[in-house]
Amino acid sequence: MKLVPQTLARVLEQPLAPLWLVAGTEPLLIGECAEAIRAAARRQGVSDREVQFADRSFDWSALRGLTQSMSLFGDRRLIELKLGSKPGTEGAKVLGELLASPPSDVILLIVTDSLDWSERSAKWIQDFEERGMYLDVAAPTVEQLPAWTAARLKQAGVSAGTEVAELISARCEGNLLAAHQEIERLALLAGGAPLTVEQAAEWVGNSARYGIFQLGEAVLAGDAERTVRILDGLRAEGEEPVLVLWTLAEEIRTLLQWTPKPGKGTPGRLWRGGRRRQELVARAARRLPRARLEALLEAAGHTDLVIKGARRGDSWDALVTLATGLAGATLPVALP
């Protein structure tokens, strides 16, 4: 069965299934979900816990042996497997065997944040969906982040308006652990009094972490302000301008090749990233005329020359101009 964190609490009120997979990209949420399962196991009398770490050299036959051995006192056991890489052929085989014939006195909890989106179509993941409990833990999208933050503020006992949640979300985007820590600190500083946006602006630091793929998401969404914020973060983190340019040029080429009905022979770049990215690409392709995309591709070529020192100018200024143009702005956007 495939689950999401929002439905986990209800499922944990029932007797625990023998095999669990908690996987995703956000360590904070993965850790919280895994701890909820451990707590449910303790409530149901499972006190014996053993932790294994599975890297590329892990002996999967040892896991088979652990699940088959009897507990010293005949009690149910929780075996937790920290998966640091793909299980490979041998690991997938062992997991398939366990799913086909679950041990009666063992709860197996597999926890990992190392699976990329392509691995989620692997057979062993599908087997967990069909025969085990697969918890797909995804970080909230940029659109969902303010609501997630507001819920966390309420959970922490902080009375705050929408503007506070939006401010925290902007300053902690891409870093949920920092957002979690900031909210806990705000709960102490506010002391039960309503939290104003002015107080939040003074107390909350800038802990956002940005990646190249977030930049692509921002330009496709037409969010010029977020685009500038991400570029500023990438520059501060020492990202290479040539990699930023590659990302922007790739998005321009994607939009030039986009078609409402992709068929056989369609470039792979139109398919990657899942449904959310495909929806963003479709909206951006409808928003940006082909003539503008062609002009932006030419501008990308000029930016490449600036980065290489063959044309005068600042590399990051050229990247801001290109990125905000792709996001829909006619001029670079200056943040207050």
C-alpha positions in Angstrom: 0.0 0.0 0.0 1.3 3.4 -0.9 0.9 6.0 1.9 1.7 9.7 2.4 2.7 11.3 5.7 -0.7 12.9 6.1 -2.4 9.5 6.3 0.3 7.8 8.5 -1.2 8.5 11.9 -4.5 6.8 11.0 -2.7 3.7 9.7 -0.5 3.4 12.8 -3.6 3.1 15.0 -4.0 -0.4 13.5 -1.7 -3.4 14.1 1.6 -2.8 12.3 2.2 -4.5 9.0 5.4 -6.6 8.9 7.3 -4.6 6.1 7.7 -0.9 5.8 9.6 1.3 3.3 10.0 5.1 4.2 11.7 6.8 1.3 11.9 10.3 -0.1 14.1 13.4 -0.4 13.5 15.3 2.8 15.5 14.0 5.8 13.4 15.9 8.4 10.1 14.4 7.3 11.6 11.0 6.7 13.0 11.0 10.2 9.7 12.1 11.7 7.8 9.4 9.8 10.3 6.7 10.8 10.0 7.8 14.5 6.2 7.6 14.3 6.5 4.0 13.2 9.0 3.2 15.9 6.6 4.7 18.5 3.7 2.7 17.2 5.8 -0.5 17.4 6.6 0.3 21.1 3.0 0.9 21.9 2.2 -2.5 20.4 4.8 -4.2 22.6 7.7 -4.4 20.2 10.7 -3.5 22.5 13.6 -5.2 20.7 15.1 -3.0 18.0 18.1 -3.8 15.8 19.6 -1.3 13.3 21.6 -2.3 10.2 23.3 0.0 7.6 23.1 -1.1 4.0 25.8 0.3 1.7 27.0 -1.1 -1.6 29.0 -3.8 0.1 26.1 -4.9 2.4 25.5 -8.6 2.7 21.8 -9.1 1.9 21.9 -12.7 3.0 22.6 -11.4 6.5 19.3 -9.6 6.4 17.5 -12.8 5.4 19.2 -14.6 8.3 18.1 -11.9 10.7 14.5 -12.1 9.8 14.5 -15.8 10.0 16.3 -16.1 13.4 14.1 -16.4 16.5 14.2 -13.7 19.2 15.9 -14.9 22.4 12.8 -14.4 24.4 10.3 -15.1 21.6 9.2 -11.4 21.4 8.5 -9.5 18.2 11.4 -7.5 16.9 11.9 -4.3 14.9 14.7 -4.6 12.4 15.6 -1.2 10.9 17.6 -1.0 7.7 19.2 2.3 6.8 19.5 2.1 3.1 22.3 4.2 1.7 22.2 3.1 -1.9 20.0 1.2 -4.3 19.6 -2.4 -3.2 20.8 -3.9 -6.5 19.9 -7.2 -7.9 20.6 -9.2 -4.7 18.9 -6.8 -2.4 15.8 -6.6 -4.6 15.6 -10.4 -4.6 15.8 -10.7 -0.8 13.2 -7.9 -0.4 11.0 -9.6 -2.9 11.2 -12.9 -0.9 10.4 -11.1 2.4 7.4 -9.4 0.8 6.2 -12.7 -0.6 6.5 -14.5 2.7 6.7 -11.9 5.6 8.3 -13.1 8.9 5.8 -13.6 11.7 7.8 -12.1 14.6 9.6 -9.3 12.8 8.7 -5.8 11.6 11.2 -4.7 9.0 11.5 -0.9 8.6 13.6 0.3 5.6 14.5 4.0 5.7 16.3 5.9 2.9 16.7 9.3 1.3 18.9 8.2 -1.5 16.3 7.2 -4.1 16.0 9.5 -7.1 12.7 9.9 -9.0 13.7 7.3 -11.7 14.3 4.6 -9.0 10.6 4.9 -7.9 9.5 2.9 -10.9 11.8 0.0 -9.9 10.2 -3.4 -9.4 11.1 -3.7 -5.7 9.4 -0.3 -5.0 6.3 -1.6 -6.9 6.4 -4.8 -4.8 6.3 -2.7 -1.6 3.3 -0.8 -3.0 1.5 -4.1 -3.6 2.5 -6.2 -0.7 4.0 -3.9 2.0 3.7 -0.4 3.3 5.4 2.2 1.1 5.5 5.7 2.6 6.4 8.2 -0.1 7.8 11.2 1.7 8.1 14.3 -0.5 9.1 17.8 0.6 6.3 20.4 0.2 6.4 22.2 -3.1 7.1 26.0 -3.1 3.3 26.5 -3.4 2.6 24.2 -0.4 5.4 25.5 1.8 3.5 28.5 3.4 0.6 26.2 4.4 3.1 23.6 5.8 4.8 26.4 7.8 1.5 27.7 9.1 0.6 24.3 10.3 3.9 23.9 12.0 3.5 27.3 13.7 0.1 26.3 15.0 1.5 22.9 16.2 4.2 24.8 18.1 1.6 27.0 19.7 2.6 30.1 17.8 -0.2 32.5 16.8 0.8 34.1 13.5 -0.8 35.3 10.3 -0.3 34.3 6.7 2.5 36.9 6.1 4.6 35.4 8.9 4.3 31.9 7.3 5.2 33.3 3.9 8.2 35.1 5.3 9.6 32.0 7.1 8.9 29.9 3.9 10.9 32.3 1.7 13.8 32.5 4.2 14.0 28.7 4.7 13.1 27.4 1.3 14.9 24.2 0.5 15.9 23.7 4.2 13.0 22.3 6.2 15.2 21.5 9.1 16.1 25.2 9.5 12.4 26.1 9.2 11.6 23.6 12.0 14.3 25.0 14.2 13.3 28.6 13.5 9.7 27.8 14.4 10.8 26.2 17.7 12.9 29.3 18.5 10.0 31.6 17.6 7.7 29.7 20.0 10.2 30.5 22.8 10.7 34.1 21.8 7.0 34.9 21.3 6.2 33.4 24.7 2.6 32.7 23.8 1.9 36.2 22.5 0.8 36.7 18.8 3.8 36.9 16.5 3.9 39.9 14.2 5.6 39.9 10.7 8.0 42.6 12.0 9.1 40.4 14.8 9.5 37.4 12.5 11.6 39.5 10.0 13.9 40.5 12.9 14.2 37.0 14.5 14.3 34.7 11.4 17.6 34.3 9.6 18.1 33.5 6.0 18.7 29.8 5.9 17.4 29.0 2.4 19.2 26.5 0.3 18.8 26.4 -3.4 19.7 23.9 -6.1 20.0 24.1 -9.9 16.7 22.3 -10.4 14.8 24.8 -8.2 16.1 27.5 -10.6 14.5 25.6 -13.5 11.2 25.3 -11.6 11.2 29.1 -10.9 11.8 30.2 -14.4 9.2 27.8 -15.8 6.7 29.0 -13.3 7.3 32.6 -14.4 8.3 33.7 -10.9 10.9 36.3 -11.5 11.3 37.4 -7.9 12.0 33.8 -6.8 14.3 33.4 -9.7 16.5 36.3 -8.6 16.5 34.9 -5.0 17.6 31.5 -6.2 20.4 33.0 -8.4 21.6 35.1 -5.4 21.7 31.9 -3.3 23.5 29.9 -5.9 26.1 32.6 -6.3 26.6 32.9 -2.5 27.1 29.1 -2.3 29.8 29.2 -5.0 27.9 27.5 -7.8 29.6 27.5 -11.2 28.1 30.0 -13.7 28.5 27.6 -16.5 26.3 25.0 -14.7 23.6 27.7 -14.1 23.8 28.7 -17.8 23.4 25.0 -18.9 20.2 24.7 -16.8 18.7 27.9 -18.3 19.7 26.9 -21.9 18.2 23.4 -21.3 14.9 24.9 -20.2 14.9 27.1 -23.3 15.5 24.2 -25.6 12.9 22.2 -23.8 10.3 24.9 -24.4 11.3 25.2 -28.1 10.7 21.5 -28.6 7.6 21.2 -26.5 4.5 19.9 -28.2 1.0 19.3 -26.7 1.0 15.7 -27.9 4.5 14.2 -27.5 4.9 11.0 -29.4 7.6 8.5 -30.5 10.9 10.2 -30.9 10.1 13.0 -28.5 13.3 14.3 -26.8 13.9 12.8 -23.3 14.1 16.3 -21.7 10.3 16.7 -22.2 9.7 13.6 -20.0 12.0 14.0 -17.1 11.1 15.3 -13.7 7.6 13.9 -13.2 4.1 15.3 -13.7 4.7 18.6 -11.9 7.6 19.6 -14.1 5.7 18.6 -17.2 2.8 20.8 -16.2 5.2 23.7 -15.6 6.8 23.2 -19.0 3.4 23.1 -20.7 2.3 26.4 -19.0 5.6 28.1 -19.8 5.4 27.0 -23.5 2.0 28.6 -23.8 3.2 31.7 -22.0 6.3 32.4 -24.0 6.1 33.0 -27.8 8.5 31.1 -29.9 10.2 34.3 -31.1 11.0 35.2 -27.5 12.4 31.8 -26.8 14.7 32.0 -29.9 15.9 35.4 -28.7 16.6 34.0 -25.3 18.6 31.1 -26.8 20.7 33.7 -28.7 21.1 35.6 -25.4 22.3 32.3 -23.8 25.0 32.1 -26.4 26.1 35.7 -25.5 26.1 34.8 -21.8 28.3 31.8 -22.6 30.8 34.2 -24.2 30.7 36.5 -21.1 31.3 33.6 -18.8 34.3 32.5 -20.9 35.7 36.0 -21.0 35.2 36.5 -24.7 32.7 39.3 -24.2 32.7 42.1 -21.6 30.4 41.9 -18.7 29.7 40.2 -15.4 28.7 36.6 -15.6 26.1 36.7 -12.9 24.6 39.9 -14.2 24.2 38.2 -17.6 22.6 35.2 -15.9 20.1 37.3 -14.0 19.1 39.1 -17.3 18.7 35.7 -19.1 16.9 34.0 -16.2 14.4 36.8 -15.5 13.8 37.1 -19.2 12.8 33.4 -19.3 10.7 33.9 -16.2 8.8 36.6 -18.0 10.4 39.9 -16.9 11.7 42.4 -19.4 14.4 43.6 -17.1 16.3 42.0 -14.1 14.1 42.2 -11.0 15.6 43.9 -7.9 14.5 42.6 -4.6 13.8 45.1 -1.8 
